[in-house]
Amino acid sequence: MQKNILILVFMIMMGGMVFAQKAPVSVDIPTAQSEINDLEEQNNRMAEENDDLEFEISTLQGEIEDVEALKRDIQLTQGKVSSQAGELYSVMQTVSDAEMRVRLNAQISNNRAQRYALEQKTDELNNIIEDHRYMIEKDRRWINRNIIQTKSNNARIAYLTSCISFTETEGLGMDEAIEKSQVIQSEIDSLLGQNPAPSADRQ
């Protein structure tokens, strides 16, 4: 998958280089302008998408920080619970009264359940962090894809713009050449219409 992404990136970059190196040619201006409009609209959509993805990344990063903070609190509490477990077991060794031992056993079981619950919560939080980091990485890859595509689109837009300019300039040159040719034709017609030796017609 990563190899395919790298190939796509390379092809897009090479495409941009080709647009930059190609000499402008004569184009149908409305068609070229329509493609430019489509590319600019696509760029705008990708820019908006990137803004949304950046916002999502910021939100996910904030949630990761909150989860990490909760994990630190849990770790502190786990330390207290583990310490209390040791104390309960120590007391159990010195108590011989049956009723007190029942109460201690109940609290030891409760302590064990507390530790298990905290461990489960930590695993849950770790999964959340892992999922969030995966989403962030995916969003960043998509943002980079949009950036690369936008650069390629901009290269194409620049090329089409130069083609339009070339075509317009070419049109101006064509009109000027036609006008000059028409002027020359008028001169030719005038020359052909002259007869400085009318007596030659009688021979």
Salt bridges, closest charged atoms under 4 A:
GLU35 OE2 - ARG156 NE 2.77
GLU41 OE2 - ARG45 NH1 3.48
GLU63 OE1 - HIS132 NE2 2.58
GLU68 OE2 - ARG133 NH2 3.55
GLU124 OE2 - LYS121 NZ 3.47
GLU137 OE2 - ARG141 NH1 3.94
GLU176 OE2 - LYS180 NZ 3.45
